Amino acid sequence: MRGSWKKRVAVVAVVLATATMVGANAMANRHGGGRHGPGGMLGGIERGVDQLELTPENRKAADAIFDQARTQLRALRDSSRAAHEQMRTLLDQQAPSLEAVLAQADSIGALELEVRKAELEAMVKVRQLLTLEQWQQLHTQHGPGRCGYRSDGGKPL
């Protein structure tokens, strides 16, 4: 009896945490991509780079990086939406399996990590195209921390 009580409490905690995560994700997507504005972190960087005076070669290279990243991010976000739907299906069951719910939470977390890594990869690749002055201009334009990291030792926000 005692074990089933603990299991029920754990399932309720997972359900509440997942519902909060799913709701926050839905709100972020509805309002243009979350804390980074429309297009997420990548969109902010792309808008900033558009304001810089790049050489034609670097402009073409930056556009290719953004195009490739958008394609990759679109696929990852589609997979993430499908994973969230699978979680909703699990949680809608009368007696969801704790193991299945936690495994699905791991899948969702892994997809979210891949999204973040793809954004960071594009950011670093574009940054490598910029001169020091261009990077400083972009950084000043958007302020420290706009890409998820502050300039005070690289500590995450």
C-alpha positions as CSV (number, residue, x, y, z in Angstrom):
1,M,0.0,0.0,0.0
2,R,2.8,2.4,0.9
3,G,4.6,1.9,-2.4
4,S,1.5,2.6,-4.5
5,W,0.9,5.9,-2.5
6,K,4.4,7.0,-3.3
7,K,4.0,6.1,-6.9
8,R,0.8,8.1,-7.1
9,V,2.4,11.1,-5.6
10,A,5.3,10.8,-8.1
11,V,2.9,10.5,-11.0
12,V,1.0,13.6,-9.9
13,A,4.2,15.5,-9.5
14,V,5.4,14.5,-13.0
15,V,2.0,15.4,-14.4
16,L,2.0,18.8,-12.8
17,A,5.6,19.5,-13.9
18,T,4.9,18.4,-17.4
19,A,1.7,20.4,-17.7
20,T,3.6,23.5,-16.6
21,M,6.3,22.8,-19.1
22,V,3.9,22.1,-21.9
23,G,1.9,25.2,-21.1
24,A,4.9,27.5,-20.9
25,N,6.2,26.1,-24.2
26,A,2.8,26.7,-25.9
27,M,2.7,30.2,-24.6
28,A,6.3,30.9,-25.8
29,N,5.5,29.5,-29.2
30,R,2.2,31.5,-29.5
31,H,4.0,34.7,-28.7
32,G,6.8,34.4,-31.2
33,G,9.3,32.0,-29.9
34,G,9.8,32.8,-26.2
35,R,12.3,35.1,-24.5
36,H,14.3,35.7,-27.6
37,G,11.4,37.2,-29.6
38,P,10.2,36.1,-33.0
39,G,12.4,33.4,-34.5
40,G,14.0,32.6,-31.2
41,M,17.7,33.3,-30.5
42,L,18.5,32.7,-34.2
43,G,16.0,35.3,-35.4
44,G,17.5,37.9,-33.1
45,I,21.0,37.2,-34.3
46,E,19.9,37.2,-37.9
47,R,18.1,40.6,-37.5
48,G,21.3,42.0,-35.9
49,V,23.6,40.7,-38.6
50,D,21.2,42.2,-41.3
51,Q,22.1,45.6,-39.8
52,L,25.9,45.1,-40.2
53,E,27.9,46.0,-43.3
54,L,29.2,42.6,-44.3
55,T,31.2,41.8,-47.4
56,P,29.1,40.1,-50.1
57,E,30.9,36.8,-49.4
58,N,30.3,37.0,-45.7
59,R,26.6,38.0,-46.3
60,K,26.2,34.9,-48.5
61,A,27.9,32.7,-46.0
62,A,25.8,34.0,-43.1
63,D,22.6,33.5,-45.2
64,A,23.6,29.9,-45.9
65,I,24.2,29.3,-42.1
66,F,20.9,30.8,-41.2
67,D,19.1,28.8,-43.9
68,Q,20.7,25.5,-42.8
69,A,19.9,26.3,-39.2
70,R,16.3,27.2,-39.9
71,T,15.8,23.9,-41.7
72,Q,17.4,21.9,-38.9
73,L,15.4,23.8,-36.2
74,R,12.1,23.4,-38.1
75,A,12.7,19.6,-38.1
76,L,13.7,19.5,-34.4
77,R,10.7,21.6,-33.4
78,D,8.3,19.3,-35.4
79,S,9.8,16.4,-33.5
80,S,9.4,18.3,-30.2
81,R,5.8,19.0,-30.9
82,A,5.2,15.3,-31.7
83,A,7.0,14.3,-28.5
84,H,4.8,16.7,-26.5
85,E,1.7,15.2,-28.1
86,Q,2.9,11.8,-27.1
87,M,3.3,13.1,-23.6
88,R,-0.2,14.4,-23.6
89,T,-1.5,11.1,-24.8
90,L,0.4,9.3,-22.0
91,L,-0.9,11.8,-19.4
92,D,-4.5,11.5,-20.6
93,Q,-4.5,7.8,-19.7
94,Q,-6.4,6.8,-16.7
95,A,-3.3,5.3,-15.0
96,P,-0.2,6.6,-16.8
97,S,2.9,4.5,-16.4
98,L,5.5,6.5,-14.4
99,E,8.3,4.8,-16.4
100,A,6.7,5.8,-19.8
101,V,6.1,9.4,-18.6
102,L,9.7,9.8,-17.4
103,A,11.1,8.2,-20.6
104,Q,9.0,10.7,-22.6
105,A,10.2,13.6,-20.5
106,D,13.8,12.5,-21.3
107,S,12.9,12.4,-25.0
108,I,11.5,15.9,-24.8
109,G,14.5,17.2,-22.9
110,A,16.9,15.7,-25.4
111,L,15.0,17.4,-28.3
112,E,15.1,20.8,-26.5
113,L,18.8,20.3,-25.9
114,E,19.3,19.7,-29.6
115,V,17.4,22.9,-30.5
116,R,19.6,24.9,-28.2
117,K,22.8,23.3,-29.6
118,A,21.7,24.0,-33.2
119,E,21.0,27.7,-32.3
120,L,24.4,27.9,-30.6
121,E,26.2,26.3,-33.5
122,A,24.7,28.8,-36.0
123,M,25.6,31.7,-33.7
124,V,29.2,30.6,-33.4
125,K,29.5,30.0,-37.1
126,V,28.2,33.4,-37.9
127,R,30.3,35.0,-35.2
128,Q,33.4,33.5,-36.9
129,L,32.5,35.5,-40.1
130,L,32.4,38.8,-38.2
131,T,35.3,41.2,-37.5
132,L,35.9,42.1,-33.9
133,E,34.2,45.5,-34.5
134,Q,31.2,43.9,-36.1
135,W,30.8,41.4,-33.2
136,Q,31.1,44.3,-30.7
137,Q,28.5,46.3,-32.7
138,L,26.1,43.3,-32.7
139,H,26.8,42.6,-29.0
140,T,26.2,46.3,-28.1
141,Q,23.0,46.4,-30.2
142,H,21.4,43.4,-28.5
143,G,23.0,43.8,-25.1
144,P,24.8,41.2,-23.0
145,G,22.9,38.0,-22.4
146,R,20.7,38.3,-25.5
147,C,22.0,35.0,-26.8
148,G,21.5,33.2,-23.5
149,Y,24.8,33.9,-22.0
150,R,26.2,36.9,-20.3
151,S,29.6,38.4,-20.9
152,D,30.6,38.1,-17.2
153,G,32.5,34.8,-17.5
154,G,30.0,33.0,-19.7
155,K,27.6,32.1,-16.9
156,P,24.2,31.0,-18.2
157,L,21.3,33.3,-17.6
